[in-house]
Amino acid sequence: MSWRWRKVFRNGPINTTVTTKGVGWSIGIRGLRYGISPTGRHYISVGIPGLGLYWTKYLAGHDATKHWRSISNMEQTPFDAGKIGFADNPEPRCASLLILDISGSMGGQPIAELQAGLGLYRDELAADTLARKRVEVAIVTFGGAVDVVQSFATAECFTAPALEARGDTPMGEALVASLKLLEDRKTEYRQNGIQFYRPWVFLITDGGPTDANSQFWVDAKEKIRQGEEQKKFSFFAVGVEGADMDRLTELSPGRTPLKLKGLRFRDLFQWLSNSQQSVSQSKPGDAVPLSNPAAPNGWAQV
């Protein structure tokens, strides 16, 4: 990392920029400017004020620092940390998709414990030198609406989102949207030549679907059935106190849904982190034994 300094002086339509590389200036209005950079390059810049979107065209001009820089032309380019980086990090990926119920009934202590568990999960993955490069986490929440609050990103780029309980429980819609997100990410792996482990899909809920009579619920059950049969992913359903376990069994007839003991979210995410760290140490396709979460000292019960 290097320190940089610059100062901009504005005088009507004219901006003068002083940096450690020299002095530049530009003239124009917000969204449309012509100028000369501190390194002597003429340019035209067009943008949309307030959105951070812009396009810059460099014209003729000598760039005295060209051979001293490698990526400075990319410094202001916005990017999605979850969707780039395959060239820098070609490690095989283990996709971890968390589908979290944040409906009104999760308010208070349940959602506070869920939030704490997510933070622990992130920290544990980030502390493992291999898992932080291989495990990619995405989070979809459902509570009144379905939201992708975290696109797929490795642990070093993943930040646990702030959760707020609200609304009803559109579980079917959330599952359909989540599985589409996963398929899109797997397509990106293939297009970039990235190997990947069998993805994990983790549903956590304390209720039943309020869209059980909709096409979303029908589609969700079918997509999960096909996904498990074709080994596209492993689906895990976890019910918090008050969850409709019969509905969860509809989703996962091949793998019995588990019921969380109390509010032991931290133990759940510790188990998930440990399991995925073990998987990340293996080769894609290898069988990896996992500890039984429903053991007497585990976080779950059947």
C-alpha positions as CSV (number, residue, x, y, z in Angstrom):
1,M,0.0,0.0,0.0
2,S,1.3,3.5,-0.8
3,W,0.2,6.9,0.5
4,R,-1.2,9.4,-2.0
5,W,-2.1,13.0,-1.7
6,R,-4.1,15.4,-3.9
7,K,-5.9,18.8,-3.5
8,V,-8.6,20.1,-5.8
9,F,-9.1,23.9,-6.2
10,R,-12.5,24.8,-7.8
11,N,-13.1,28.2,-9.5
12,G,-16.4,28.1,-11.3
13,P,-16.2,25.6,-14.2
14,I,-12.4,25.2,-13.8
15,N,-10.9,22.6,-11.4
16,T,-7.1,22.6,-10.7
17,T,-5.7,19.4,-9.2
18,V,-2.4,19.3,-7.3
19,T,-0.9,15.8,-6.6
20,T,2.5,14.4,-5.9
21,K,2.8,13.7,-9.7
22,G,2.1,17.2,-10.8
23,V,-0.7,19.7,-11.5
24,G,-3.7,19.0,-13.7
25,W,-6.8,20.9,-14.6
26,S,-10.2,20.4,-16.2
27,I,-13.1,22.6,-17.4
28,G,-16.8,21.8,-17.7
29,I,-19.9,21.0,-15.7
30,R,-20.9,18.0,-13.5
31,G,-21.0,15.0,-15.8
32,L,-19.0,16.5,-18.7
33,R,-15.4,17.7,-18.4
34,Y,-12.3,18.1,-20.6
35,G,-8.9,18.2,-18.9
36,I,-5.2,17.4,-18.6
37,S,-4.2,15.0,-15.9
38,P,-1.3,15.6,-13.6
39,T,0.8,13.3,-15.7
40,G,0.1,15.3,-18.9
41,R,-2.6,13.1,-20.5
42,H,-5.5,14.9,-22.2
43,Y,-9.0,13.4,-21.5
44,I,-12.7,13.7,-21.8
45,S,-14.9,12.5,-19.0
46,V,-18.7,11.8,-19.2
47,G,-20.7,10.6,-16.2
48,I,-24.0,10.5,-14.4
49,P,-23.8,12.7,-11.2
50,G,-24.8,10.9,-8.0
51,L,-24.6,7.3,-9.4
52,G,-20.8,7.0,-9.6
53,L,-21.0,5.9,-13.2
54,Y,-18.6,7.5,-15.6
55,W,-16.6,7.0,-18.9
56,T,-13.2,8.5,-19.5
57,K,-11.4,8.7,-22.9
58,Y,-7.7,9.6,-22.9
59,L,-6.5,11.5,-25.9
60,A,-3.0,12.2,-27.1
61,G,-0.5,13.1,-24.5
62,H,2.7,11.9,-22.8
63,D,2.3,9.8,-19.7
64,A,5.5,10.2,-17.7
65,T,4.5,7.5,-15.2
66,K,3.4,4.8,-17.6
67,H,6.2,2.4,-16.8
68,W,6.0,3.0,-13.1
69,R,2.3,1.9,-12.9
70,S,0.6,-1.4,-13.5
71,I,-3.1,-1.0,-12.5
72,S,-3.6,2.7,-11.8
73,N,-6.0,3.0,-14.7
74,M,-8.3,0.6,-12.9
75,E,-8.2,2.3,-9.5
76,Q,-11.5,4.1,-9.9
77,T,-13.4,1.2,-11.6
78,P,-16.1,-0.2,-9.4
79,F,-16.2,-4.0,-9.1
80,D,-18.1,-6.8,-7.4
81,A,-15.7,-8.7,-5.2
82,G,-17.8,-11.8,-5.5
83,K,-17.8,-11.9,-9.3
84,I,-14.2,-11.3,-10.2
85,G,-10.8,-12.6,-9.0
86,F,-10.7,-16.0,-10.7
87,A,-7.4,-15.0,-12.3
88,D,-5.9,-13.9,-9.0
89,N,-7.5,-16.8,-7.1
90,P,-7.9,-19.9,-9.3
91,E,-8.5,-22.2,-6.2
92,P,-11.4,-24.7,-6.4
93,R,-14.6,-23.2,-4.9
94,C,-17.0,-24.5,-2.3
95,A,-20.2,-22.5,-2.6
96,S,-22.1,-22.0,0.6
97,L,-25.6,-20.6,0.1
98,L,-27.4,-19.4,3.3
99,I,-31.1,-18.8,3.0
100,L,-32.2,-17.1,6.2
101,D,-35.7,-16.4,7.6
102,I,-35.8,-12.9,9.0
103,S,-39.6,-12.7,9.3
104,G,-41.3,-10.9,12.2
105,S,-41.3,-14.0,14.4
106,M,-37.5,-14.0,14.4
107,G,-37.4,-10.6,16.2
108,G,-35.5,-10.1,19.4
109,Q,-33.1,-12.7,20.8
110,P,-33.4,-15.1,17.8
111,I,-32.2,-12.7,15.2
112,A,-29.5,-11.3,17.5
113,E,-28.1,-14.8,18.0
114,L,-28.4,-15.5,14.3
115,Q,-26.4,-12.3,13.6
116,A,-23.7,-13.3,16.1
117,G,-23.5,-16.8,14.5
118,L,-22.9,-15.2,11.1
119,G,-20.1,-13.1,12.4
120,L,-18.4,-16.1,14.0
121,Y,-18.9,-18.1,10.7
122,R,-17.1,-15.3,8.8
123,D,-14.3,-15.0,11.3
124,E,-13.7,-18.8,11.4
125,L,-13.5,-19.1,7.6
126,A,-11.3,-16.0,7.3
127,A,-8.8,-17.5,9.8
128,D,-8.3,-20.6,7.7
129,T,-5.7,-19.9,5.0
130,L,-7.2,-22.4,2.5
131,A,-10.9,-22.0,3.4
132,R,-10.8,-18.3,3.0
133,K,-9.8,-18.7,-0.6
134,R,-12.1,-21.6,-1.5
135,V,-15.3,-21.2,0.4
136,E,-17.7,-18.6,-1.2
137,V,-20.6,-17.4,0.8
138,A,-23.9,-15.9,-0.5
139,I,-26.8,-14.9,1.7
140,V,-30.5,-14.6,0.7
141,T,-33.0,-13.4,3.3
142,F,-36.8,-13.6,3.3
143,G,-39.0,-11.5,5.6
144,G,-41.8,-9.7,3.8
145,A,-39.6,-9.7,0.7
146,V,-36.8,-11.8,-0.7
147,D,-33.4,-10.1,-0.8
148,V,-29.9,-11.1,-2.0
149,V,-28.0,-9.4,0.8
150,Q,-24.6,-11.0,0.0
151,S,-23.6,-12.2,-3.5
152,F,-21.1,-15.0,-3.6
153,A,-17.8,-13.9,-2.2
154,T,-14.8,-15.6,-0.5
155,A,-14.4,-15.1,3.3
156,E,-11.9,-12.3,2.9
157,C,-14.5,-10.3,0.9
158,F,-17.6,-11.5,2.8
159,T,-19.2,-9.2,5.4
160,A,-22.0,-10.4,7.6
161,P,-25.0,-8.2,6.8
162,A,-27.1,-6.5,9.5
163,L,-30.3,-8.4,9.9
164,E,-33.7,-6.9,10.9
165,A,-36.8,-9.0,11.5
166,R,-39.9,-8.0,9.5
167,G,-42.8,-9.3,7.5
168,D,-44.1,-12.7,6.6
169,T,-42.4,-15.8,5.3
170,P,-42.1,-16.1,1.5
171,M,-40.0,-19.3,1.8
172,G,-40.8,-20.8,-1.6
173,E,-39.9,-17.6,-3.4
174,A,-36.7,-17.3,-1.5
175,L,-35.7,-20.9,-2.4
176,V,-36.4,-20.5,-6.1
177,A,-34.4,-17.2,-6.2
178,S,-31.5,-18.7,-4.2
179,L,-31.2,-21.8,-6.4
180,K,-31.1,-19.5,-9.5
181,L,-28.3,-17.5,-7.9
182,L,-26.4,-20.7,-7.3
183,E,-26.8,-22.0,-10.8
184,D,-25.6,-18.6,-12.2
185,R,-22.5,-18.8,-10.0
186,K,-21.7,-22.4,-11.1
187,T,-22.0,-21.2,-14.7
188,E,-19.4,-18.6,-13.9
189,Y,-17.1,-21.2,-12.5
190,R,-17.4,-23.3,-15.6
191,Q,-16.8,-20.3,-17.9
192,N,-13.6,-19.4,-16.1
193,G,-12.3,-23.0,-15.8
194,I,-12.7,-23.1,-12.0
195,Q,-13.2,-26.5,-10.3
196,F,-15.8,-26.6,-7.6
197,Y,-17.0,-28.9,-4.8
198,R,-20.6,-29.9,-4.4
199,P,-22.3,-26.7,-3.1
200,W,-24.0,-26.4,0.3
201,V,-27.5,-24.9,0.5
202,F,-28.5,-24.1,4.1
203,L,-32.1,-23.1,4.9
204,I,-32.8,-21.7,8.4
205,T,-36.4,-20.8,9.5
206,D,-38.6,-20.6,12.6
207,G,-41.9,-20.9,10.8
208,G,-43.8,-22.2,7.8
209,P,-44.1,-20.8,4.3
210,T,-46.7,-18.2,3.7
211,D,-46.5,-19.0,0.0
212,A,-47.2,-22.7,0.4
213,N,-50.1,-22.5,-2.0
214,S,-48.2,-20.7,-4.7
215,Q,-46.2,-22.0,-7.7
216,F,-43.0,-20.9,-5.9
217,W,-43.5,-23.7,-3.3
218,V,-44.2,-26.3,-6.0
219,D,-41.1,-25.2,-8.0
220,A,-38.9,-25.1,-4.9
221,K,-39.7,-28.7,-3.9
222,E,-39.1,-29.9,-7.4
223,K,-35.8,-28.0,-7.8
224,I,-34.5,-29.3,-4.5
225,R,-35.5,-32.9,-5.4
226,Q,-33.8,-32.7,-8.7
227,G,-30.7,-31.0,-7.3
228,E,-30.2,-33.7,-4.7
229,E,-30.9,-36.5,-7.1
230,Q,-28.4,-35.1,-9.7
231,K,-25.9,-34.2,-7.0
232,K,-26.0,-30.5,-8.0
233,F,-25.9,-29.5,-4.4
234,S,-26.5,-30.7,-0.8
235,F,-29.6,-29.3,0.8
236,F,-29.9,-28.8,4.6
237,A,-33.0,-27.6,6.4
238,V,-32.8,-26.3,10.0
239,G,-35.9,-25.4,12.0
240,V,-35.7,-23.0,14.9
241,E,-38.3,-23.2,17.7
242,G,-41.7,-22.8,16.1
243,A,-40.7,-24.1,12.7
244,D,-43.2,-26.2,10.7
245,M,-41.0,-29.3,10.5
246,D,-43.6,-31.1,8.3
247,R,-43.2,-28.4,5.6
248,L,-39.4,-28.7,5.9
249,T,-39.7,-32.5,5.4
250,E,-41.6,-31.8,2.2
251,L,-38.6,-29.9,0.9
252,S,-36.0,-32.4,2.1
253,P,-37.4,-36.0,2.2
254,G,-34.0,-37.5,1.5
255,R,-32.2,-35.7,4.3
256,T,-34.2,-35.3,7.6
257,P,-34.5,-31.7,8.6
258,L,-32.9,-30.9,12.0
259,K,-34.3,-28.8,14.8
260,L,-31.9,-26.3,16.4
261,K,-31.5,-26.8,20.2
262,G,-32.6,-23.5,21.7
263,L,-30.8,-20.6,20.0
264,R,-27.5,-22.3,19.4
265,F,-26.8,-20.5,16.2
266,R,-23.1,-20.0,17.1
267,D,-22.7,-23.8,17.5
268,L,-24.4,-24.4,14.2
269,F,-22.1,-22.0,12.3
270,Q,-19.1,-23.3,14.1
271,W,-20.0,-26.8,12.8
272,L,-20.7,-25.4,9.4
273,S,-17.3,-23.6,9.3
274,N,-15.4,-26.7,10.6
275,S,-17.1,-28.9,8.0
276,Q,-16.3,-26.5,5.1
277,Q,-12.8,-26.1,6.3
278,S,-12.5,-29.9,6.1
279,V,-14.0,-30.0,2.6
280,S,-11.7,-27.2,1.4
281,Q,-8.7,-29.4,2.4
282,S,-9.9,-32.2,0.1
283,K,-10.1,-32.5,-3.7
284,P,-13.4,-31.9,-5.5
285,G,-15.3,-35.1,-5.6
286,D,-13.7,-36.7,-2.5
287,A,-16.0,-38.0,0.3
288,V,-15.4,-36.0,3.5
289,P,-16.7,-37.4,6.8
290,L,-18.6,-34.8,8.9
291,S,-19.3,-34.7,12.6
292,N,-22.9,-35.6,13.6
293,P,-24.7,-32.3,14.5
294,A,-27.5,-34.4,16.2
295,A,-25.0,-36.1,18.6
296,P,-25.8,-35.7,22.3
297,N,-23.4,-32.7,22.5
298,G,-24.4,-31.4,19.1
299,W,-26.4,-28.3,18.2
300,A,-29.4,-30.1,16.7
301,Q,-32.0,-32.7,17.3
302,V,-34.1,-34.8,14.9
